[in-house]
Amino acid sequence: MVWCNVAIHNAVATSAALGFPIALANAVGYVLGGLQLHNTPPYSLGYIWLPALAVIACCSIMTAPLGASVSHRLPGKRLKKVFAIILYLLAFYMLYRGLTA
């Protein structure tokens, strides 16, 4: 989006907003994909362990305002750098996990 001259603050906000429906679709897939399993841990719904879901959801709800506040305070160039660093770290982590699996 930044390559298409969208302001970085709008690009980050759009990315965050689109993350929710993507996560929801994936969660539905994990629930449906694991419904026929019988040896799942207690409090599981398909492949989703509900206590972990609750902790992740609570932490996300509590820290979302902090992330929005920080992103609005950072100047555009700095926000680009921070966002790029986070994306590169995530990409390297995923590559590492993929190669060592």
Jmol script that loads the backbone (N, CA, C; Angstrom):
load data "model"
ATOM      1  N   MET A   1       0.816  -1.180   0.000  1.00  0.00           N
ATOM      2  CA  MET A   1       0.000   0.000   0.000  1.00  0.00           C
ATOM      3  C   MET A   1       0.864   1.250   0.000  1.00  0.00           C
ATOM      4  N   VAL A   2       1.999   1.186   0.673  1.00  0.00           N
ATOM      5  CA  VAL A   2       2.889   2.337   0.703  1.00  0.00           C
ATOM      6  C   VAL A   2       3.430   2.594  -0.702  1.00  0.00           C
ATOM      7  N   TRP A   3       3.686   1.531  -1.458  1.00  0.00           N
ATOM      8  CA  TRP A   3       4.151   1.688  -2.836  1.00  0.00           C
ATOM      9  C   TRP A   3       3.112   2.391  -3.704  1.00  0.00           C
ATOM     10  N   CYS A   4       1.856   2.306  -3.308  1.00  0.00           N
ATOM     11  CA  CYS A   4       0.769   2.960  -4.048  1.00  0.00           C
ATOM     12  C   CYS A   4       0.424   4.316  -3.441  1.00  0.00           C
ATOM     13  N   ASN A   5       1.362   4.897  -2.710  1.00  0.00           N
ATOM     14  CA  ASN A   5       1.232   6.239  -2.121  1.00  0.00           C
ATOM     15  C   ASN A   5       0.128   6.356  -1.077  1.00  0.00           C
ATOM     16  N   VAL A   6      -0.139   5.282  -0.349  1.00  0.00           N
ATOM     17  CA  VAL A   6      -1.049   5.343   0.792  1.00  0.00           C
ATOM     18  C   VAL A   6      -0.203   5.704   2.011  1.00  0.00           C
ATOM     19  N   ALA A   7      -0.682   6.630   2.813  1.00  0.00           N
ATOM     20  CA  ALA A   7       0.063   7.038   4.008  1.00  0.00           C
ATOM     21  C   ALA A   7       0.318   5.829   4.909  1.00  0.00           C
ATOM     22  N   ILE A   8       1.495   5.787   5.520  1.00  0.00           N
ATOM     23  CA  ILE A   8       1.887   4.631   6.331  1.00  0.00           C
ATOM     24  C   ILE A   8       0.916   4.389   7.474  1.00  0.00           C
ATOM     25  N   HIS A   9       0.396   5.446   8.086  1.00  0.00           N
ATOM     26  CA  HIS A   9      -0.551   5.257   9.183  1.00  0.00           C
ATOM     27  C   HIS A   9      -1.820   4.565   8.677  1.00  0.00           C
ATOM     28  N   ASN A  10      -2.287   4.939   7.493  1.00  0.00           N
ATOM     29  CA  ASN A  10      -3.467   4.283   6.915  1.00  0.00           C
ATOM     30  C   ASN A  10      -3.151   2.844   6.505  1.00  0.00           C
ATOM     31  N   ALA A  11      -1.952   2.617   5.992  1.00  0.00           N
ATOM     32  CA  ALA A  11      -1.561   1.259   5.586  1.00  0.00           C
ATOM     33  C   ALA A  11      -1.498   0.326   6.783  1.00  0.00           C
ATOM     34  N   VAL A  12      -0.919   0.793   7.881  1.00  0.00           N
ATOM     35  CA  VAL A  12      -0.829  -0.024   9.093  1.00  0.00           C
ATOM     36  C   VAL A  12      -2.225  -0.292   9.655  1.00  0.00           C
ATOM     37  N   ALA A  13      -3.069   0.729   9.671  1.00  0.00           N
ATOM     38  CA  ALA A  13      -4.435   0.551  10.178  1.00  0.00           C
ATOM     39  C   ALA A  13      -5.216  -0.428   9.311  1.00  0.00           C
ATOM     40  N   THR A  14      -5.064  -0.331   8.000  1.00  0.00           N
ATOM     41  CA  THR A  14      -5.755  -1.257   7.098  1.00  0.00           C
ATOM     42  C   THR A  14      -5.251  -2.684   7.301  1.00  0.00           C
ATOM     43  N   SER A  15      -3.945  -2.821   7.468  1.00  0.00           N
ATOM     44  CA  SER A  15      -3.367  -4.141   7.724  1.00  0.00           C
ATOM     45  C   SER A  15      -3.935  -4.753   8.995  1.00  0.00           C
ATOM     46  N   ALA A  16      -4.030  -3.950  10.029  1.00  0.00           N
ATOM     47  CA  ALA A  16      -4.570  -4.445  11.295  1.00  0.00           C
ATOM     48  C   ALA A  16      -6.043  -4.809  11.153  1.00  0.00           C
ATOM     49  N   ALA A  17      -6.790  -3.986  10.429  1.00  0.00           N
ATOM     50  CA  ALA A  17      -8.219  -4.252  10.255  1.00  0.00           C
ATOM     51  C   ALA A  17      -8.455  -5.512   9.431  1.00  0.00           C
ATOM     52  N   LEU A  18      -7.631  -5.751   8.429  1.00  0.00           N
ATOM     53  CA  LEU A  18      -7.798  -6.947   7.599  1.00  0.00           C
ATOM     54  C   LEU A  18      -7.319  -8.209   8.302  1.00  0.00           C
ATOM     55  N   GLY A  19      -6.512  -8.042   9.338  1.00  0.00           N
ATOM     56  CA  GLY A  19      -6.045  -9.210  10.089  1.00  0.00           C
ATOM     57  C   GLY A  19      -7.174  -9.941  10.785  1.00  0.00           C
ATOM     58  N   PHE A  20      -8.201  -9.226  11.229  1.00  0.00           N
ATOM     59  CA  PHE A  20      -9.299  -9.865  11.957  1.00  0.00           C
ATOM     60  C   PHE A  20     -10.096 -10.835  11.091  1.00  0.00           C
ATOM     61  N   PRO A  21     -10.601 -10.440   9.918  1.00  0.00           N
ATOM     62  CA  PRO A  21     -11.347 -11.420   9.125  1.00  0.00           C
ATOM     63  C   PRO A  21     -10.484 -12.588   8.649  1.00  0.00           C
ATOM     64  N   ILE A  22      -9.211 -12.335   8.410  1.00  0.00           N
ATOM     65  CA  ILE A  22      -8.312 -13.430   8.022  1.00  0.00           C
ATOM     66  C   ILE A  22      -8.166 -14.416   9.175  1.00  0.00           C
ATOM     67  N   ALA A  23      -7.956 -13.900  10.380  1.00  0.00           N
ATOM     68  CA  ALA A  23      -7.829 -14.765  11.564  1.00  0.00           C
ATOM     69  C   ALA A  23      -9.128 -15.509  11.830  1.00  0.00           C
ATOM     70  N   LEU A  24     -10.250 -14.845  11.644  1.00  0.00           N
ATOM     71  CA  LEU A  24     -11.546 -15.493  11.863  1.00  0.00           C
ATOM     72  C   LEU A  24     -11.763 -16.644  10.877  1.00  0.00           C
ATOM     73  N   ALA A  25     -11.448 -16.423   9.621  1.00  0.00           N
ATOM     74  CA  ALA A  25     -11.580 -17.485   8.616  1.00  0.00           C
ATOM     75  C   ALA A  25     -10.666 -18.666   8.942  1.00  0.00           C
ATOM     76  N   ASN A  26      -9.441 -18.366   9.381  1.00  0.00           N
ATOM     77  CA  ASN A  26      -8.523 -19.446   9.760  1.00  0.00           C
ATOM     78  C   ASN A  26      -9.028 -20.206  10.977  1.00  0.00           C
ATOM     79  N   ALA A  27      -9.575 -19.489  11.950  1.00  0.00           N
ATOM     80  CA  ALA A  27     -10.100 -20.148  13.152  1.00  0.00           C
ATOM     81  C   ALA A  27     -11.253 -21.079  12.792  1.00  0.00           C
ATOM     82  N   VAL A  28     -12.143 -20.632  11.921  1.00  0.00           N
ATOM     83  CA  VAL A  28     -13.247 -21.490  11.484  1.00  0.00           C
ATOM     84  C   VAL A  28     -12.699 -22.732  10.796  1.00  0.00           C
ATOM     85  N   GLY A  29     -11.670 -22.559   9.975  1.00  0.00           N
ATOM     86  CA  GLY A  29     -11.046 -23.701   9.312  1.00  0.00           C
ATOM     87  C   GLY A  29     -10.439 -24.683  10.290  1.00  0.00           C
ATOM     88  N   TYR A  30      -9.773 -24.181  11.323  1.00  0.00           N
ATOM     89  CA  TYR A  30      -9.186 -25.061  12.332  1.00  0.00           C
ATOM     90  C   TYR A  30     -10.263 -25.778  13.147  1.00  0.00           C
ATOM     91  N   VAL A  31     -11.356 -25.108  13.417  1.00  0.00           N
ATOM     92  CA  VAL A  31     -12.450 -25.765  14.148  1.00  0.00           C
ATOM     93  C   VAL A  31     -13.053 -26.863  13.283  1.00  0.00           C
ATOM     94  N   LEU A  32     -13.399 -26.534  12.052  1.00  0.00           N
ATOM     95  CA  LEU A  32     -14.028 -27.530  11.176  1.00  0.00           C
ATOM     96  C   LEU A  32     -13.079 -28.669  10.834  1.00  0.00           C
ATOM     97  N   GLY A  33     -11.801 -28.351  10.643  1.00  0.00           N
ATOM     98  CA  GLY A  33     -10.826 -29.379  10.301  1.00  0.00           C
ATOM     99  C   GLY A  33     -10.560 -30.364  11.420  1.00  0.00           C
ATOM    100  N   GLY A  34     -10.770 -29.965  12.665  1.00  0.00           N
ATOM    101  CA  GLY A  34     -10.464 -30.848  13.775  1.00  0.00           C
ATOM    102  C   GLY A  34     -11.663 -31.371  14.530  1.00  0.00           C
ATOM    103  N   LEU A  35     -12.868 -31.134  14.018  1.00  0.00           N
ATOM    104  CA  LEU A  35     -14.061 -31.585  14.739  1.00  0.00           C
ATOM    105  C   LEU A  35     -14.153 -33.100  14.865  1.00  0.00           C
ATOM    106  N   GLN A  36     -13.652 -33.829  13.874  1.00  0.00           N
ATOM    107  CA  GLN A  36     -13.778 -35.284  13.917  1.00  0.00           C
ATOM    108  C   GLN A  36     -12.711 -35.960  14.778  1.00  0.00           C
ATOM    109  N   LEU A  37     -11.799 -35.196  15.345  1.00  0.00           N
ATOM    110  CA  LEU A  37     -10.784 -35.785  16.226  1.00  0.00           C
ATOM    111  C   LEU A  37     -11.386 -36.094  17.587  1.00  0.00           C
ATOM    112  N   HIS A  38     -10.961 -37.203  18.175  1.00  0.00           N
ATOM    113  CA  HIS A  38     -11.503 -37.608  19.477  1.00  0.00           C
ATOM    114  C   HIS A  38     -10.479 -37.543  20.600  1.00  0.00           C
ATOM    115  N   ASN A  39      -9.206 -37.426  20.265  1.00  0.00           N
ATOM    116  CA  ASN A  39      -8.172 -37.428  21.303  1.00  0.00           C
ATOM    117  C   ASN A  39      -7.587 -36.031  21.518  1.00  0.00           C
ATOM    118  N   THR A  40      -8.427 -35.008  21.477  1.00  0.00           N
ATOM    119  CA  THR A  40      -7.954 -33.640  21.706  1.00  0.00           C
ATOM    120  C   THR A  40      -7.932 -33.347  23.207  1.00  0.00           C
ATOM    121  N   PRO A  41      -7.147 -32.365  23.626  1.00  0.00           N
ATOM    122  CA  PRO A  41      -7.114 -32.009  25.055  1.00  0.00           C
ATOM    123  C   PRO A  41      -8.481 -31.488  25.511  1.00  0.00           C
ATOM    124  N   PRO A  42      -8.719 -31.519  26.802  1.00  0.00           N
ATOM    125  CA  PRO A  42      -9.978 -30.951  27.303  1.00  0.00           C
ATOM    126  C   PRO A  42     -10.092 -29.469  26.919  1.00  0.00           C
ATOM    127  N   TYR A  43     -11.302 -29.003  26.752  1.00  0.00           N
ATOM    128  CA  TYR A  43     -11.612 -27.620  26.379  1.00  0.00           C
ATOM    129  C   TYR A  43     -11.102 -27.269  24.986  1.00  0.00           C
ATOM    130  N   SER A  44     -11.082 -28.245  24.092  1.00  0.00           N
ATOM    131  CA  SER A  44     -10.694 -27.998  22.715  1.00  0.00           C
ATOM    132  C   SER A  44     -11.932 -27.955  21.837  1.00  0.00           C
ATOM    133  N   LEU A  45     -11.849 -27.132  20.822  1.00  0.00           N
ATOM    134  CA  LEU A  45     -12.882 -27.069  19.799  1.00  0.00           C
ATOM    135  C   LEU A  45     -12.167 -27.263  18.476  1.00  0.00           C
ATOM    136  N   GLY A  46     -12.196 -28.470  17.971  1.00  0.00           N
ATOM    137  CA  GLY A  46     -11.388 -28.794  16.804  1.00  0.00           C
ATOM    138  C   GLY A  46      -9.921 -28.724  17.189  1.00  0.00           C
ATOM    139  N   TYR A  47      -9.144 -27.985  16.389  1.00  0.00           N
ATOM    140  CA  TYR A  47      -7.719 -27.809  16.685  1.00  0.00           C
ATOM    141  C   TYR A  47      -7.461 -26.609  17.589  1.00  0.00           C
ATOM    142  N   ILE A  48      -8.480 -25.942  18.067  1.00  0.00           N
ATOM    143  CA  ILE A  48      -8.310 -24.739  18.884  1.00  0.00           C
ATOM    144  C   ILE A  48      -8.498 -25.083  20.354  1.00  0.00           C
ATOM    145  N   TRP A  49      -7.514 -24.731  21.152  1.00  0.00           N
ATOM    146  CA  TRP A  49      -7.597 -24.942  22.600  1.00  0.00           C
ATOM    147  C   TRP A  49      -8.169 -23.657  23.195  1.00  0.00           C
ATOM    148  N   LEU A  50      -9.357 -23.717  23.728  1.00  0.00           N
ATOM    149  CA  LEU A  50     -10.107 -22.536  24.153  1.00  0.00           C
ATOM    150  C   LEU A  50      -9.426 -21.705  25.246  1.00  0.00           C
ATOM    151  N   PRO A  51      -8.736 -22.302  26.245  1.00  0.00           N
ATOM    152  CA  PRO A  51      -8.029 -21.448  27.215  1.00  0.00           C
ATOM    153  C   PRO A  51      -6.962 -20.566  26.555  1.00  0.00           C
ATOM    154  N   ALA A  52      -6.234 -21.102  25.588  1.00  0.00           N
ATOM    155  CA  ALA A  52      -5.226 -20.289  24.885  1.00  0.00           C
ATOM    156  C   ALA A  52      -5.907 -19.194  24.068  1.00  0.00           C
ATOM    157  N   LEU A  53      -7.011 -19.522  23.442  1.00  0.00           N
ATOM    158  CA  LEU A  53      -7.764 -18.523  22.686  1.00  0.00           C
ATOM    159  C   LEU A  53      -8.197 -17.375  23.589  1.00  0.00           C
ATOM    160  N   ALA A  54      -8.673 -17.694  24.775  1.00  0.00           N
ATOM    161  CA  ALA A  54      -9.123 -16.666  25.713  1.00  0.00           C
ATOM    162  C   ALA A  54      -7.964 -15.760  26.150  1.00  0.00           C
ATOM    163  N   VAL A  55      -6.809 -16.347  26.447  1.00  0.00           N
ATOM    164  CA  VAL A  55      -5.652 -15.552  26.877  1.00  0.00           C
ATOM    165  C   VAL A  55      -5.179 -14.649  25.744  1.00  0.00           C
ATOM    166  N   ILE A  56      -5.066 -15.193  24.536  1.00  0.00           N
ATOM    167  CA  ILE A  56      -4.613 -14.395  23.392  1.00  0.00           C
ATOM    168  C   ILE A  56      -5.600 -13.277  23.091  1.00  0.00           C
ATOM    169  N   ALA A  57      -6.895 -13.569  23.149  1.00  0.00           N
ATOM    170  CA  ALA A  57      -7.905 -12.544  22.883  1.00  0.00           C
ATOM    171  C   ALA A  57      -7.849 -11.435  23.928  1.00  0.00           C
ATOM    172  N   CYS A  58      -7.732 -11.792  25.192  1.00  0.00           N
ATOM    173  CA  CYS A  58      -7.653 -10.776  26.258  1.00  0.00           C
ATOM    174  C   CYS A  58      -6.410  -9.902  26.102  1.00  0.00           C
ATOM    175  N   CYS A  59      -5.272 -10.521  25.840  1.00  0.00           N
ATOM    176  CA  CYS A  59      -4.043  -9.741  25.664  1.00  0.00           C
ATOM    177  C   CYS A  59      -4.138  -8.834  24.440  1.00  0.00           C
ATOM    178  N   SER A  60      -4.738  -9.314  23.373  1.00  0.00           N
ATOM    179  CA  SER A  60      -4.893  -8.489  22.175  1.00  0.00           C
ATOM    180  C   SER A  60      -5.796  -7.300  22.436  1.00  0.00           C
ATOM    181  N   ILE A  61      -6.890  -7.528  23.140  1.00  0.00           N
ATOM    182  CA  ILE A  61      -7.822  -6.442  23.443  1.00  0.00           C
ATOM    183  C   ILE A  61      -7.168  -5.405  24.342  1.00  0.00           C
ATOM    184  N   MET A  62      -6.361  -5.862  25.298  1.00  0.00           N
ATOM    185  CA  MET A  62      -5.729  -4.925  26.230  1.00  0.00           C
ATOM    186  C   MET A  62      -4.593  -4.132  25.581  1.00  0.00           C
ATOM    187  N   THR A  63      -3.873  -4.709  24.629  1.00  0.00           N
ATOM    188  CA  THR A  63      -2.721  -4.021  24.052  1.00  0.00           C
ATOM    189  C   THR A  63      -3.029  -3.292  22.747  1.00  0.00           C
ATOM    190  N   ALA A  64      -4.191  -3.509  22.150  1.00  0.00           N
ATOM    191  CA  ALA A  64      -4.536  -2.819  20.898  1.00  0.00           C
ATOM    192  C   ALA A  64      -4.536  -1.299  21.052  1.00  0.00           C
ATOM    193  N   PRO A  65      -5.119  -0.747  22.118  1.00  0.00           N
ATOM    194  CA  PRO A  65      -5.056   0.712  22.258  1.00  0.00           C
ATOM    195  C   PRO A  65      -3.622   1.239  22.394  1.00  0.00           C
ATOM    196  N   LEU A  66      -2.757   0.472  23.040  1.00  0.00           N
ATOM    197  CA  LEU A  66      -1.357   0.872  23.163  1.00  0.00           C
ATOM    198  C   LEU A  66      -0.693   0.934  21.789  1.00  0.00           C
ATOM    199  N   GLY A  67      -0.916  -0.095  20.978  1.00  0.00           N
ATOM    200  CA  GLY A  67      -0.347  -0.115  19.630  1.00  0.00           C
ATOM    201  C   GLY A  67      -0.862   1.025  18.766  1.00  0.00           C
ATOM    202  N   ALA A  68      -2.148   1.310  18.853  1.00  0.00           N
ATOM    203  CA  ALA A  68      -2.718   2.416  18.089  1.00  0.00           C
ATOM    204  C   ALA A  68      -2.137   3.743  18.554  1.00  0.00           C
ATOM    205  N   SER A  69      -1.985   3.913  19.846  1.00  0.00           N
ATOM    206  CA  SER A  69      -1.432   5.147  20.399  1.00  0.00           C
ATOM    207  C   SER A  69       0.011   5.361  19.948  1.00  0.00           C
ATOM    208  N   VAL A  70       0.804   4.312  20.019  1.00  0.00           N
ATOM    209  CA  VAL A  70       2.205   4.416  19.613  1.00  0.00           C
ATOM    210  C   VAL A  70       2.302   4.712  18.122  1.00  0.00           C
ATOM    211  N   SER A  71       1.483   4.054  17.313  1.00  0.00           N
ATOM    212  CA  SER A  71       1.567   4.275  15.865  1.00  0.00           C
ATOM    213  C   SER A  71       1.155   5.695  15.487  1.00  0.00           C
ATOM    214  N   HIS A  72       0.247   6.285  16.225  1.00  0.00           N
ATOM    215  CA  HIS A  72      -0.159   7.662  15.919  1.00  0.00           C
ATOM    216  C   HIS A  72       0.867   8.681  16.386  1.00  0.00           C
ATOM    217  N   ARG A  73       1.663   8.331  17.384  1.00  0.00           N
ATOM    218  CA  ARG A  73       2.685   9.258  17.880  1.00  0.00           C
ATOM    219  C   ARG A  73       3.955   9.230  17.055  1.00  0.00           C
ATOM    220  N   LEU A  74       4.236   8.100  16.398  1.00  0.00           N
ATOM    221  CA  LEU A  74       5.469   7.998  15.614  1.00  0.00           C
ATOM    222  C   LEU A  74       5.335   8.753  14.296  1.00  0.00           C
ATOM    223  N   PRO A  75       6.394   9.433  13.873  1.00  0.00           N
ATOM    224  CA  PRO A  75       6.372  10.046  12.544  1.00  0.00           C
ATOM    225  C   PRO A  75       6.350   8.960  11.458  1.00  0.00           C
ATOM    226  N   GLY A  76       5.864   9.313  10.278  1.00  0.00           N
ATOM    227  CA  GLY A  76       5.681   8.349   9.197  1.00  0.00           C
ATOM    228  C   GLY A  76       6.923   7.545   8.847  1.00  0.00           C
ATOM    229  N   LYS A  77       8.075   8.213   8.708  1.00  0.00           N
ATOM    230  CA  LYS A  77       9.298   7.493   8.330  1.00  0.00           C
ATOM    231  C   LYS A  77       9.720   6.498   9.402  1.00  0.00           C
ATOM    232  N   ARG A  78       9.590   6.891  10.636  1.00  0.00           N
ATOM    233  CA  ARG A  78       9.986   5.992  11.734  1.00  0.00           C
ATOM    234  C   ARG A  78       9.032   4.811  11.817  1.00  0.00           C
ATOM    235  N   LEU A  79       7.739   5.068  11.630  1.00  0.00           N
ATOM    236  CA  LEU A  79       6.753   3.987  11.659  1.00  0.00           C
ATOM    237  C   LEU A  79       7.027   2.983  10.541  1.00  0.00           C
ATOM    238  N   LYS A  80       7.420   3.473   9.374  1.00  0.00           N
ATOM    239  CA  LYS A  80       7.781   2.576   8.268  1.00  0.00           C
ATOM    240  C   LYS A  80       8.924   1.659   8.662  1.00  0.00           C
ATOM    241  N   LYS A  81       9.933   2.246   9.297  1.00  0.00           N
ATOM    242  CA  LYS A  81      11.103   1.454   9.701  1.00  0.00           C
ATOM    243  C   LYS A  81      10.730   0.413  10.755  1.00  0.00           C
ATOM    244  N   VAL A  82       9.962   0.815  11.744  1.00  0.00           N
ATOM    245  CA  VAL A  82       9.554  -0.110  12.806  1.00  0.00           C
ATOM    246  C   VAL A  82       8.715  -1.244  12.220  1.00  0.00           C
ATOM    247  N   PHE A  83       7.765  -0.900  11.365  1.00  0.00           N
ATOM    248  CA  PHE A  83       6.896  -1.907  10.755  1.00  0.00           C
ATOM    249  C   PHE A  83       7.715  -2.862   9.879  1.00  0.00           C
ATOM    250  N   ALA A  84       8.667  -2.314   9.119  1.00  0.00           N
ATOM    251  CA  ALA A  84       9.516  -3.153   8.267  1.00  0.00           C
ATOM    252  C   ALA A  84      10.364  -4.098   9.107  1.00  0.00           C
ATOM    253  N   ILE A  85      10.920  -3.610  10.196  1.00  0.00           N
ATOM    254  CA  ILE A  85      11.749  -4.456  11.064  1.00  0.00           C
ATOM    255  C   ILE A  85      10.918  -5.602  11.636  1.00  0.00           C
ATOM    256  N   ILE A  86       9.708  -5.289  12.081  1.00  0.00           N
ATOM    257  CA  ILE A  86       8.834  -6.331  12.637  1.00  0.00           C
ATOM    258  C   ILE A  86       8.511  -7.374  11.567  1.00  0.00           C
ATOM    259  N   LEU A  87       8.205  -6.918  10.357  1.00  0.00           N
ATOM    260  CA  LEU A  87       7.893  -7.859   9.278  1.00  0.00           C
ATOM    261  C   LEU A  87       9.103  -8.720   8.910  1.00  0.00           C
ATOM    262  N   TYR A  88      10.288  -8.122   8.850  1.00  0.00           N
ATOM    263  CA  TYR A  88      11.486  -8.905   8.552  1.00  0.00           C
ATOM    264  C   TYR A  88      11.772  -9.926   9.654  1.00  0.00           C
ATOM    265  N   LEU A  89      11.648  -9.524  10.899  1.00  0.00           N
ATOM    266  CA  LEU A  89      11.862 -10.467  12.000  1.00  0.00           C
ATOM    267  C   LEU A  89      10.880 -11.632  11.927  1.00  0.00           C
ATOM    268  N   LEU A  90       9.631 -11.332  11.646  1.00  0.00           N
ATOM    269  CA  LEU A  90       8.627 -12.379  11.513  1.00  0.00           C
ATOM    270  C   LEU A  90       8.947 -13.299  10.338  1.00  0.00           C
ATOM    271  N   ALA A  91       9.365 -12.722   9.218  1.00  0.00           N
ATOM    272  CA  ALA A  91       9.712 -13.531   8.042  1.00  0.00           C
ATOM    273  C   ALA A  91      10.905 -14.437   8.329  1.00  0.00           C
ATOM    274  N   PHE A  92      11.935 -13.897   8.977  1.00  0.00           N
ATOM    275  CA  PHE A  92      13.102 -14.725   9.308  1.00  0.00           C
ATOM    276  C   PHE A  92      12.741 -15.828  10.299  1.00  0.00           C
ATOM    277  N   TYR A  93      11.886 -15.515  11.256  1.00  0.00           N
ATOM    278  CA  TYR A  93      11.448 -16.524  12.217  1.00  0.00           C
ATOM    279  C   TYR A  93      10.689 -17.644  11.505  1.00  0.00           C
ATOM    280  N   MET A  94       9.785 -17.263  10.611  1.00  0.00           N
ATOM    281  CA  MET A  94       9.014 -18.271   9.885  1.00  0.00           C
ATOM    282  C   MET A  94       9.920 -19.107   8.978  1.00  0.00           C
ATOM    283  N   LEU A  95      10.891 -18.483   8.341  1.00  0.00           N
ATOM    284  CA  LEU A  95      11.845 -19.219   7.503  1.00  0.00           C
ATOM    285  C   LEU A  95      12.655 -20.188   8.346  1.00  0.00           C
ATOM    286  N   TYR A  96      13.140 -19.716   9.484  1.00  0.00           N
ATOM    287  CA  TYR A  96      13.903 -20.571  10.390  1.00  0.00           C
ATOM    288  C   TYR A  96      13.085 -21.772  10.835  1.00  0.00           C
ATOM    289  N   ARG A  97      11.840 -21.511  11.267  1.00  0.00           N
ATOM    290  CA  ARG A  97      10.978 -22.608  11.717  1.00  0.00           C
ATOM    291  C   ARG A  97      10.676 -23.584  10.581  1.00  0.00           C
ATOM    292  N   GLY A  98      10.498 -23.046   9.386  1.00  0.00           N
ATOM    293  CA  GLY A  98      10.221 -23.904   8.240  1.00  0.00           C
ATOM    294  C   GLY A  98      11.410 -24.777   7.858  1.00  0.00           C
ATOM    295  N   LEU A  99      12.614 -24.234   7.953  1.00  0.00           N
ATOM    296  CA  LEU A  99      13.790 -24.998   7.577  1.00  0.00           C
ATOM    297  C   LEU A  99      14.236 -25.984   8.642  1.00  0.00           C
ATOM    298  N   THR A 100      13.897 -25.735   9.904  1.00  0.00           N
ATOM    299  CA  THR A 100      14.334 -26.627  10.962  1.00  0.00           C
ATOM    300  C   THR A 100      13.251 -27.597  11.412  1.00  0.00           C
ATOM    301  N   ALA A 101      12.120 -27.595  10.759  1.00  0.00           N
ATOM    302  CA  ALA A 101      11.017 -28.492  11.142  1.00  0.00           C
ATOM    303  C   ALA A 101      11.295 -29.918  10.731  1.00  0.00           C
TER     304      ALA A 101
END
end "model"
wireframe off; spacefill off
backbone 0.3
color backbone group
